[in-house]
Amino acid sequence: MLEARYLVSQLAGYWRRSGIRVTAGPAWEAGAELGILHVDRTRVRADEVPAAGAARLLNARVLDISKRVFSSQLLSPGDDWDGPVIVKSNLNHFGIPEEHGRSRALLARARLGLARVSWRVARTLPPGRYPVLRRLSAVPDWVWSAPDLLVERFVPERDGGRYCLRGWIFFGTRSYSYRLFSTHPLVKTGSMIGYEYLDGPAPELEAIRAAHGFDFGKFDYVQVDGRAILLDANKTPTVSGDGESPRLRHLAEGVGELIR
């Protein structure tokens, strides 16, 4: 069974209560009409995707959600950019899903501990945080040669003195959008001081979704100078707060449009 924190688990609860049979596992159940490829890793090998046969498999094309695939703000050492920059992991969610179940060596654990004090000295990112630097020249040399890291222009959305992060959650034709507010440059649900629901996503995001074959997921983005900038694409979103909200029910009811 999937953990309750995953959005798909909340949707499955609605489906079961409405009489739809739902199972979770690595292979298709006999008679299944619809499946969701739900592997919480940045990359999924093609040979890990179960053959759908006559059924439909959602997100079957979404096999790589690394930031290099989607980022429009990537920088190189010699680029002409005079603004702030942010250093990120190329992997989704700080690479935490890839570490799940692994035991870290003593040296690796020590580096992570040191990174909480000085990530520059530790030569690794601090746990759960992306450093924001004032200029490109402040990026340590070792970052550029680290294959699991990247550097982007830092282009935050502002609303008065608040930083903003927008989200778009979608399942088939159903979706909803929102905006979080924080006093911290890196906006998260844990640091937010307010939120609002939006009418819908920017057209640019619709185009990205279609191009990469997303049937289900969540896009995090900002809107700067009237343009939407995608920050993160997630195919296994989690949910916090009210798991019985009308918005989640709205998503769940969209399954009827996908089952033949």
Backbone torsions as a table, in degrees:
resi	resn	phi	psi	omega
1	MET	NA	146.1	177.5
2	LEU	-77.8	150.2	178.2
3	GLU	-64.6	148.1	-176.9
4	ALA	-64.5	-20.9	-177.7
5	ARG	-70.2	-19.0	179.8
6	TYR	-75.9	139.0	178.5
7	LEU	-58.9	-38.6	-178.2
8	VAL	-62.1	-29.8	176.9
9	SER	-66.9	-39.6	177.3
10	GLN	-65.6	-41.2	178.0
11	LEU	-63.9	-40.9	-179.9
12	ALA	-61.2	-34.3	176.9
13	GLY	-61.4	-43.0	176.2
14	TYR	-61.7	-44.4	-176.8
15	TRP	-63.7	-43.5	179.5
16	ARG	-62.5	-41.9	-178.9
17	ARG	-66.5	-22.0	178.7
18	SER	-93.4	5.9	174.4
19	GLY	96.5	6.0	179.2
20	ILE	-87.8	132.8	177.6
21	ARG	-79.0	126.9	-177.7
22	VAL	-128.0	131.1	175.4
23	THR	-129.4	161.2	177.6
24	ALA	-131.6	135.5	-179.3
25	GLY	170.5	178.5	-175.2
26	PRO	-82.1	-6.3	-176.4
27	ALA	-135.9	163.3	179.7
28	TRP	-72.3	139.5	170.4
29	GLU	-81.3	148.5	178.9
30	ALA	-60.4	130.2	178.2
31	GLY	84.5	1.3	-179.6
32	ALA	-64.9	140.8	-179.5
33	GLU	-104.3	-25.1	-173.6
34	LEU	-146.1	138.9	176.6
35	GLY	-134.6	160.7	176.4
36	ILE	-126.0	121.5	174.6
37	LEU	-73.0	107.4	-172.7
38	HIS	-127.8	79.8	178.6
39	VAL	-116.0	113.5	-174.0
40	ASP	-82.3	68.8	171.4
41	ARG	-141.3	156.8	-179.9
42	THR	-63.2	-41.9	-178.5
43	ARG	-123.1	141.0	176.7
44	VAL	-123.5	131.0	178.5
45	ARG	-72.0	147.8	-179.7
46	ALA	-60.7	-33.0	-178.9
47	ASP	-76.2	-3.8	175.2
48	GLU	-90.6	-7.5	-178.0
49	VAL	-86.4	117.9	-179.2
50	PRO	-68.8	140.3	178.5
51	ALA	-65.4	129.6	-173.8
52	ALA	-83.7	-23.3	-176.5
53	GLY	62.1	-127.1	-179.3
54	ALA	-83.2	-9.3	-179.8
55	ALA	-84.3	176.5	178.4
56	ARG	-114.5	131.9	178.6
57	LEU	-110.6	112.5	179.6
58	LEU	-72.6	143.4	179.8
59	ASN	64.9	23.0	-179.5
60	ALA	-62.0	-24.6	-179.7
61	ARG	-92.9	-7.4	-174.0
62	VAL	-91.6	85.6	-174.9
63	LEU	-108.8	-8.7	-179.1
64	ASP	-147.2	112.1	178.5
65	ILE	-114.9	25.5	176.3
66	SER	-62.3	150.6	-173.3
67	LYS	-63.9	-29.4	178.7
68	ARG	-63.4	-25.4	179.5
69	VAL	-70.2	-34.8	-171.0
70	PHE	-110.7	-20.4	-170.4
71	SER	-67.4	134.1	173.4
72	SER	-105.6	7.0	-174.3
73	GLN	-119.7	17.3	-176.8
74	LEU	-63.4	142.5	178.6
75	LEU	-122.9	153.1	171.1
76	SER	-116.6	164.1	-174.4
77	PRO	-55.8	-36.5	-174.9
78	GLY	-95.4	11.0	-176.6
79	ASP	-68.5	151.0	179.5
80	ASP	-88.4	83.3	179.9
81	TRP	-139.3	121.7	-174.1
82	ASP	-106.9	6.5	-177.6
83	GLY	-98.6	-173.2	178.9
84	PRO	-69.7	157.2	-179.3
85	VAL	-132.2	161.9	178.1
86	ILE	-130.1	136.8	178.5
87	VAL	-100.7	126.2	-174.7
88	LYS	-129.8	162.1	166.4
89	SER	-78.3	140.1	175.8
90	ASN	-71.6	-22.3	-177.9
91	LEU	-84.1	155.6	179.0
92	ASN	-69.1	141.9	174.9
93	HIS	52.9	48.8	176.3
94	PHE	62.8	14.2	-177.9
95	GLY	77.0	9.6	-177.2
96	ILE	-62.3	-42.9	178.9
97	PRO	-58.3	-35.9	179.9
98	GLU	-68.5	-25.0	-179.6
99	GLU	-87.1	-10.3	-175.2
100	HIS	-59.8	126.4	178.3
101	GLY	85.9	-7.6	178.5
102	ARG	-90.8	147.0	174.0
103	SER	-99.8	123.3	-179.1
104	ARG	-76.2	142.8	173.8
105	ALA	-67.5	157.8	-177.7
106	LEU	-56.6	-41.6	-179.3
107	LEU	-64.3	-41.1	179.4
108	ALA	-64.2	-40.3	178.5
109	ARG	-66.0	-37.0	178.7
110	ALA	-66.8	-38.6	178.2
111	ARG	-63.8	-40.8	178.6
112	LEU	-64.7	-39.0	176.6
113	GLY	-63.3	-42.7	178.2
114	LEU	-66.3	-34.5	-179.0
115	ALA	-62.4	-25.8	177.2
116	ARG	-67.1	-24.6	179.2
117	VAL	-95.6	-48.1	179.9
118	SER	-150.4	100.7	180.0
119	TRP	-68.5	-25.9	177.9
120	ARG	-65.1	-45.1	179.6
121	VAL	-69.3	-39.6	-179.0
122	ALA	-71.8	-20.0	-178.7
123	ARG	59.2	40.0	174.4
124	THR	-158.5	154.4	-177.1
125	LEU	-71.0	147.0	175.9
126	PRO	-66.6	145.3	-177.2
127	PRO	-57.5	127.4	174.2
128	GLY	69.8	20.3	-177.9
129	ARG	-145.2	143.8	174.8
130	TYR	-111.6	118.4	-179.1
131	PRO	-67.6	137.1	173.4
132	VAL	-107.7	125.6	-177.4
133	LEU	-115.9	153.9	-173.6
134	ARG	-71.1	-28.2	-177.0
135	ARG	-154.0	163.6	-177.3
136	LEU	-61.9	-36.7	-177.9
137	SER	-66.5	-13.6	-179.9
138	ALA	-84.3	-6.6	179.9
139	VAL	-73.3	125.3	178.8
140	PRO	-59.8	146.2	-178.5
141	ASP	-57.8	-37.0	-175.1
142	TRP	-66.4	-21.5	179.0
143	VAL	-63.6	-41.0	-175.3
144	TRP	-65.1	-26.8	-178.8
145	SER	-96.5	2.1	179.7
146	ALA	-88.7	113.0	-175.2
147	PRO	-64.8	-21.4	-177.5
148	ASP	-93.4	4.9	179.7
149	LEU	-120.3	159.2	173.8
150	LEU	-149.0	163.6	179.7
151	VAL	-123.5	132.9	-179.9
152	GLU	-126.1	156.7	165.5
153	ARG	-59.6	137.5	175.7
154	PHE	-98.1	107.3	-175.6
155	VAL	-124.1	80.3	-176.0
156	PRO	-74.3	152.6	170.4
157	GLU	-90.5	133.8	-178.5
158	ARG	-121.3	148.3	173.8
159	ASP	-136.5	95.2	-171.5
160	GLY	65.2	-125.3	178.4
161	GLY	-92.2	6.8	-176.3
162	ARG	-103.3	146.9	170.4
163	TYR	-90.2	150.7	-175.4
164	CYS	-128.4	146.9	171.3
165	LEU	-135.7	130.1	179.1
166	ARG	-103.3	150.4	177.3
167	GLY	-134.8	146.4	177.3
168	TRP	-132.0	114.9	179.6
169	ILE	-108.1	131.3	-174.2
170	PHE	-140.6	149.2	174.4
171	PHE	-145.5	108.5	-174.2
172	GLY	60.0	-127.7	-179.3
173	THR	-87.5	-6.4	-178.0
174	ARG	-93.5	145.0	178.3
175	SER	-165.1	167.8	168.1
176	TYR	-151.0	157.4	-175.8
177	SER	-129.9	156.0	-178.6
178	TYR	-152.8	169.6	175.6
179	ARG	-136.6	129.0	177.5
180	LEU	-99.8	149.3	178.2
181	PHE	-121.4	142.4	179.4
182	SER	-152.0	158.6	172.4
183	THR	-90.0	-4.3	-179.4
184	HIS	-99.9	139.9	-178.8
185	PRO	-58.7	-32.5	177.8
186	LEU	-98.8	101.1	-172.6
187	VAL	-82.5	126.8	175.9
188	LYS	-136.5	166.3	178.1
189	THR	-61.8	-31.6	-179.5
190	GLY	-72.7	-20.0	-178.2
191	SER	-110.8	2.9	-174.5
192	MET	-74.3	149.6	177.3
193	ILE	-115.1	2.5	178.9
194	GLY	176.4	168.8	179.0
195	TYR	-157.0	165.4	174.6
196	GLU	-150.2	154.0	175.3
197	TYR	-94.2	145.7	-175.8
198	LEU	-110.9	165.8	-178.5
199	ASP	-71.3	-34.6	-177.8
200	GLY	173.7	173.0	-177.7
201	PRO	-79.9	166.4	175.6
202	ALA	-73.3	148.0	179.6
203	PRO	-56.4	-31.7	179.3
204	GLU	-58.6	-36.6	-178.6
205	LEU	-72.5	-36.0	175.2
206	GLU	-57.8	-41.6	-179.2
207	ALA	-66.9	-40.7	178.7
208	ILE	-64.5	-43.3	179.7
209	ARG	-59.0	-47.1	-178.8
210	ALA	-65.0	-41.4	-176.8
211	ALA	-64.3	-32.6	-176.0
212	HIS	-102.6	3.5	171.9
213	GLY	75.6	28.6	179.1
214	PHE	-77.5	123.1	171.1
215	ASP	-99.0	-27.9	-174.4
216	PHE	-146.9	137.6	177.5
217	GLY	159.6	-165.3	-179.5
218	LYS	-142.6	132.7	173.7
219	PHE	-110.3	130.2	170.5
220	ASP	-99.9	135.2	-176.7
221	TYR	-156.0	167.4	171.6
222	VAL	-124.2	161.0	175.8
223	GLN	-122.1	114.9	-174.9
224	VAL	-127.9	126.8	-178.7
225	ASP	54.1	39.4	176.8
226	GLY	76.7	8.4	-177.1
227	ARG	-121.1	133.9	178.1
228	ALA	-82.2	131.6	178.8
229	ILE	-120.2	113.6	-179.4
230	LEU	-72.9	129.2	179.3
231	LEU	-103.1	-35.7	-174.7
232	ASP	-155.5	138.8	176.3
233	ALA	-118.8	123.9	-173.8
234	ASN	-124.2	126.5	-179.9
235	LYS	-99.0	-5.8	178.1
236	THR	-131.2	61.0	-174.2
237	PRO	-65.2	151.7	174.2
238	THR	-106.1	167.5	-178.2
239	VAL	-131.0	140.6	174.4
240	SER	-123.9	158.3	179.2
241	GLY	87.6	-144.2	-171.9
242	ASP	-77.4	106.2	178.1
243	GLY	-74.5	-3.6	179.4
244	GLU	-110.3	22.9	-174.0
245	SER	-69.5	153.1	176.8
246	PRO	-58.6	-30.3	-178.7
247	ARG	-69.9	-39.3	175.9
248	LEU	-68.9	-35.4	176.3
249	ARG	-63.9	-39.4	177.8
250	HIS	-60.2	-42.9	177.4
251	LEU	-62.9	-48.5	-175.2
252	ALA	-59.8	-38.4	-177.5
253	GLU	-67.5	-13.7	177.6
254	GLY	-71.7	-9.9	179.8
255	VAL	-62.1	-29.2	179.3
256	GLY	-62.8	-23.5	178.8
257	GLU	-81.8	-12.0	-175.4
258	LEU	-106.9	-22.7	179.3
259	ILE	-85.6	129.9	-178.3
260	ARG	-67.1	NA	NA
